[in-house]
């Protein structure tokens, strides 16, 4: 049995998120600077909630993978902070998977 390549998986994930952000940088940046940065301090919600706000304000994204990339970028920029809580996703297509909760810093 071979050992799983955890670090290779992380590298592939990071490269994929970078590609998604670079494909439509203005949309991703607008999500971060126009929508997430405008959330009130102390706001609490999930990446799914952020997605709904971005779509409401900016329209649909160019690719479904943009949401994970934007959420991770918001955490790296310290716009969002993980609360440590996990909730069930609400969107039907998400099949009630576990999603992290974030707080606007």
C-alpha positions in Angstrom: 0.0 0.0 0.0 1.4 3.4 -0.9 1.5 6.4 1.4 -1.0 9.2 0.5 0.6 12.4 -0.7 -0.9 14.9 1.7 1.5 17.7 0.7 1.0 17.0 -3.0 -2.8 17.3 -2.5 -2.4 20.6 -0.7 -0.1 21.9 -3.5 -2.6 20.8 -6.1 -5.5 22.5 -4.2 -3.5 25.7 -3.8 -2.6 25.7 -7.5 -6.2 25.2 -8.5 -7.4 28.0 -6.3 -4.7 30.3 -7.7 -5.9 29.4 -11.3 -9.5 30.1 -10.4 -8.6 33.5 -8.9 -6.4 34.4 -11.9 -9.1 33.4 -14.4 -11.4 36.3 -13.4 -9.3 38.4 -11.0 -11.7 41.4 -11.1 -14.7 39.2 -9.9 -12.7 37.6 -7.1 -11.2 40.9 -6.0 -14.6 42.5 -6.1 -15.9 39.8 -3.8 -13.1 40.5 -1.4 -13.1 44.3 -1.5 -16.7 45.2 -2.3 -18.7 42.4 -0.6 -16.7 40.8 2.2 -14.9 44.0 3.3 -18.3 45.7 3.5 -19.7 43.1 5.9 -20.1 44.6 9.4 -17.5 43.8 12.0 -18.7 40.8 14.0 -20.8 39.4 11.1 -21.0 35.6 11.4 -21.7 33.3 8.5 -20.4 30.6 6.2 -18.7 30.7 2.8 -22.1 29.8 1.4 -23.5 33.0 2.9 -20.6 35.0 1.4 -21.4 33.4 -2.0 -25.0 34.4 -1.8 -24.0 38.0 -1.0 -21.5 38.1 -3.9 -24.0 36.7 -6.4 -26.7 39.2 -5.2 -24.4 42.1 -5.6 -22.0 41.1 -8.4 -24.0 38.4 -10.3 -23.0 34.8 -10.8 -19.3 33.7 -10.7 -17.5 32.4 -13.8 -16.8 29.0 -12.1 -18.2 27.2 -9.1 -14.7 26.7 -7.6 -14.3 30.5 -7.1 -16.1 30.3 -3.7 -13.5 28.2 -1.9 -10.7 30.3 -3.4 -12.4 33.6 -2.4 -13.1 32.4 1.1 -9.6 31.2 1.6 -8.2 34.5 0.3 -10.5 36.3 2.7 -9.1 34.3 5.6 -5.5 34.9 4.4 -6.2 38.6 4.3 -7.8 38.4 7.7 -11.1 39.7 6.5 -12.7 36.6 7.8 -11.7 34.5 10.9 -12.6 30.9 11.5 -14.9 30.6 14.5 -14.2 26.9 15.0 -17.8 25.9 14.5 -19.0 23.7 11.7 -22.5 23.9 10.3 -24.5 22.1 7.7 -24.7 23.7 4.2 -28.1 25.0 3.3 -27.9 24.8 -0.5 -29.6 21.7 -1.9 -26.6 21.0 -4.2 -24.3 21.0 -1.2 -26.0 17.9 0.2 -25.9 19.2 3.8 -22.1 18.9 3.9 -20.2 20.4 6.8 -19.0 23.9 6.2 -17.0 26.2 8.4 -18.4 29.3 10.1 -16.5 32.6 9.9 -16.6 35.9 11.6 -15.9 39.3 10.0 -12.9 40.7 11.8 
